[in-house]
Amino acid sequence: MMAKVASKPTGSPDSRFRSQIEAAIAEGIAPEDMTLRLTLRDVTLLSRDRSTPVADISYAGGEMRFLGVRVEKGGVDVSSLVRGEA
């Protein structure tokens, strides 16, 4: 019997999550009500992605934010956007 192997998501974290964040904002969910839970690999990819505008990533108070959404680093097997309630 073959074991299931999880495939790595394709594309940069920017390309995978920018549209999701923008859609949630369009639905009325504030960026501060969302959390972007990223694998350590995706944190590194996002922070080094040359196509991501510098202004889209910020660091304040010991927190990283992408498009105003708080980023939780590590502790997950798969990166995901946790949307708040509108």
N, C-alpha and C positions, 0 to 999 in steps of 0.2 A: 504494500500500500504506500502511495506517495504522500509525503508530508507537504502541507501547504507552505509556500514560501511567499512572504510579503514582499511586494515590489516597492522600490523607492519611488516616491512621487516624482513626476517629471516637471521640469520648469523651475524657475527660481521662486522662492517664497513670495517675492513681490508680485510676480505674475499670477501666482495661485491665490493670494489673499487680497490684493488690491480691489479686485472687482467685488469680492464678497463684502468687504468693508464698505465700499461705496454703495452697494445695494442696501445694506443694513441702514446706513445713514439716510438714504433716500426713503426708507420705510419709517423713518422717525426715531431710530435708535441712536443715541448719542455715543460718540467714540469712547467716552469715559465709562459707559455702561457695558463695554465689550472687553474681552480678554483674548489675546492671541497667544495660544499655548504652542510654543515651538520646540522641536527637538534641538539639541545643542548644535547639530549639523546645520539645521535651517537658520538658527541664530547667526552662525558664522557666515553662511551663504548670503543672508539678507544684509548683514553689516558690510560685506565686501562686494556686493553687487554694484558694479559701476553704472548700471543703467538706472538704479534707484537714486532719485534726486536727494542730495544731502539734507534738504529741508524736510523730507518725509520721515526721517529718523531723528529722534531726539533722546537726550539723556538728562534726566533731572531727578533729584532726590533719590538717587540710586536705582532708578527705573529706566528701562528702555521703552520707548514708544514708537510705533509705526503708524503714521497717519492719525496720530492722537490716541491710538489704541494701546493699552498697556500690554507689554510682552512678558510672558512668563517663560523663563529659560529652562529647558530640560525637564526631566521627570515624566515625559510622555514618549510613547513609541511612534506616534503619528501626530504631526502638527495639525492644529485645528483652531478655528475661530469660534469662541463662545459668545453668542449674542445675548445681550441683556433684554429685558422686557421693555417694550415701547410704552 
